[in-house]
Amino acid sequence: MSEASLTAEQRQRYARHLALAEIGPAGQRRLLRSSVLIVGVGALGSPVALYLAAAGVGTIGLADHDHVRLSNLQRQVIHSMAGLNRSKVDGAARTVGGLNPGIKVDAVEATVDEHNAMELLQRYDVIVDGTDTFRARYLLSDTAYLLRKPLVHGSIFRIEGQVTVFTPGRGCYRCLYPEPPPAGAIEESEQVGVLAALPGIIGTIQAAETIKQITGTGEPLVNRVLLHDTMAMTFREVRYRRNPACPTCGDRPSITSLADYRAVAAAAEGRR
């Protein structure tokens, strides 16, 4: 597909992508035709949304139920003082629209749960997990697998973060973490802190992996977890495989629909 299929404004805006052999005009057209849902428009969702908008992803869904607090601004760079106490998705949608008016933004001000996840996620080509609870991570992983959608997962804790990509047939979040940790085993971020730049690093990697999923280029982080330590400034890789006994993606799955994911928290509480 040639550059002639793009508008003059698009050829100028995406000139650096068009010059890349790995992207080129065909890859840019795939980006423009694609749709991505970002669940969680906070620390991780901020850089993901900004870079996917800049890259020209045609439709970006932003799902979050929360409002902007002053303590968010230390690391949630898509938000500003002007958005304090206002909806995160509305503020993020305005920022993303200002960066690239040529894309469509779906603002979903709601908690993604077992009642709406299937209907919401099925609208998009790729799902990005920017959440910060195990309940949400299991829910998104199960839903993405049932819908046969790729899921780009990221998480952060203090000075460390990780990224991996789950694709149908090659493992899911439950293959890595069969059960959530016991309640209290991992403290909340307000208690232990988060280095400001850490989510920028992890979220940017998530954005890169999403672009690779859409364009079909490069070697994705499938069956690989990329682990990062900001203080040591190191990256290391851990490989994993699909678990044949996994209740979601195993040989004899027991999870074939979405249940009440409050049971995830309850199970962790019971193991204290």
N, C-alpha and C positions, 0 to 999 in steps of 0.2 A: 504494500500500500504506500503510495507516494505522499509527499508533503502537500501536494496539490489538493488532497482531500481535506486538509485543515484550512481554517480561515487565516487571514493575514495576522490577526491578533493572536491566534493560537500558535502560529509559526514563530512569532516573536516571543511570546510568553514562555513557550516550552523549547526554545532553541537549544538549550543545553541538553535536554533529553533527546531531541532529534539528532544531535551530533553523536550520541552514544550508540555504538553498534549493538549494545545489549538492549536498548529500548527502541530508538529510531521511530519513524512515523507509525509503523504498525503497532508497536508497543504503546505509543502515546494514544492512539485511537482506542486500544483496549482499555487504557486507564479512563479515558473520557466516557466510555460506554459502561464502565463498571459501577458497582455500588458496594459500599462498605458500611457496616454498623459498628460504631464504637460504643461499648457499654461501659459507662463510667467516664465522666468528663472532668476528671480531677488531675492528679499528678501525672499519671501515665497517659490518660486520654488527651491531655493538653498538647504535648508534642506530636502525638499520633495525628490528631485532627489538623494541626497546622501543616505538617509535612504532606499529608495526603491531599489537603486542599491545594497546597502549592504545586504538587505533582499533577494535579488535574483529574483526580478521581471524580467521576461525573456526579455521583450522588453519595453524600455522606450523611448517615444517620447518627445522631447524638442522643444517647439515652442516659438519663440520670434524674433522680428525684430530688436532689439536694439543692441547697442555696449556698451562695458564696459567703464564706467567713473570712475575717481578716487573717487568721492563721493559715488559710489556704494559699495566700499570695506568695508565701516563701518558696513555693515549688510548683504551683499550678499556674503556669505562665500564660495560659489562654485568657485568664481572668484579670481584672484590674479593680482599682478603687471604685470606679464608677459602677461596678456591678455588685458591690457589697449588699448582702441580704436579699439579693435577687436570684432568680433561677439560673443555675449553672448552664443549662442547655440553651437558654435564650441568649445569655451573654456570649457563650462560645459560638453560637450560630452567627451572631453579629460580627464577631472577630473573624471567623472563617469566611463569611460573606464579603467582608471588607478586603481580605487578602486575595480572594479569587471570586469575583462576582459571576463568573461563567459557570459555576457549579451549582448543583441543587443541594440544599441542606434540609434534612428532616429533623426537627427538634421534637424529641419524645420526652416530655417531662413526666416520667413515671418510673417506678421501680420495676425492673424486669424480673418477673417471677414465674412460677409454674402455670399461672393463669393466662399470661400473654406472650410468653417466650416463643412458642412455636409459631404463632401468627406473625410476630414481629421479625424474628430471625429469618423466616423463609423469604422475606422481601429482598434480601441482600445476598451478594455473591460471596463476601468474606466477612467474618465476624472477628472483632478485636476485643479481647478481654482486658479492660482497664480497671477491674473491680478490686476490692480489698477485703473481701470476706470469702471464706471457704464455701459457704452456702451458695454464693453467686457463681463461684468458679465451677463447682460441680454441676450446677444448673446449666450454665452456658456450654460446658463440655458435653453434657448429655444431649442437650437440644441440638447443638451443632452436629453431633454424630448422627442423631436420628434424622436430621434433615440433609445429611451428606454435605455439610458445608465445612470448609477449612476454618480453623480457629487459631488465631495468633494470640498466644498467651504471654503475659508478662506479669511479674510481681516484684515488689521491692520490700526491703526490711533494713532499717538503719542505714548502713553503708553498702549494702549488697543487693543485687538484683539478678533476675534470671529471665530468659526468653526461650520459648520453644513454639513449634507449630504442630498442631494436631490436624491430620487429614484422615478422611474415612478409610478404614482398613489398616491403618498404621499406628494405632494406639490413641489413647485419650488421656484426660487428666486423671482418671481413676487408675490407669496403668502406672502412673507415677506415684500417686498418692491414693492407695486403696481406701484409706480412712482419714478423716481430718485429725489434726493433733488434739490431744486432750485440752479442754477448756483451761485457759490460763497459761498454757505452755508457751504461747507466743503473745507478747504484750502488744497493746495498741500503739500506734505511731505517736500519739500525743504523750505517751509515757516514756518511750525510748528514743523518739526523734527520728528524723529522716534528713539526710544530707540533701541540700537544695538541688544540686545538679544531678543527683542520681536518677530521678525519674526522667530527666531529659535524655540521659544516655540510654536507658532501657526503652523508653518510649520511642526514641528515634530508631532503634533497632527494630522494634515492632513495626514501625512505618515502613522500613526498608523491606522487611519480610512480607508485608502486605503487598507492596509494589511487585515483589518477585512472584507472589502467588498470582497476581492479576496478569502480569506480562509473560509468565512462564519462563523466566530467565533465572540463571544462577542456581546454586545449590541451596535449597531451603533448609531451615532448622527443623526438619522432620526427623523424629527419633533421635534428636540431639537437644540437650539443654545447654544453653550458653550461660555460664555463671560469671558474674562480674563482682569484683571487690574494688570499690573506688579508692579506699585508702592505700591499698597496695598497688592500685592501677593494673590489675591483672584480669585476664579472661581465661577461663578453662572450660572444657567441654565434657559433659557426661552423656553417654549414649544409653538409650533404653529401647526396648522392643514392646510390641503389643503383647499384653498379657492374655494368653488363651483362656484364663479363668476370669477375666474382667467381666463384671456384671453388665457393662454397657457394650463393649466392643469385642467381647470374647467369643469363643466358639459356641457357647450356650448362654446367650445373654438373658438376664432376668429383668433388666430395665428396658422396657419397650415403649414406655410412655412416661410423662413427667408426673412425679408424685409430690407430696408436701415436703419441700426442702427445709422446713423447720426441723425435720428429723435429723438433718446433718448436725445442726447445733446441739440438738438434744442428745445425740449419740456421743458427741464430744464431751458434753457436760456429764454424762453418765460414767465416763472413764476417768474422771478427776480422782 
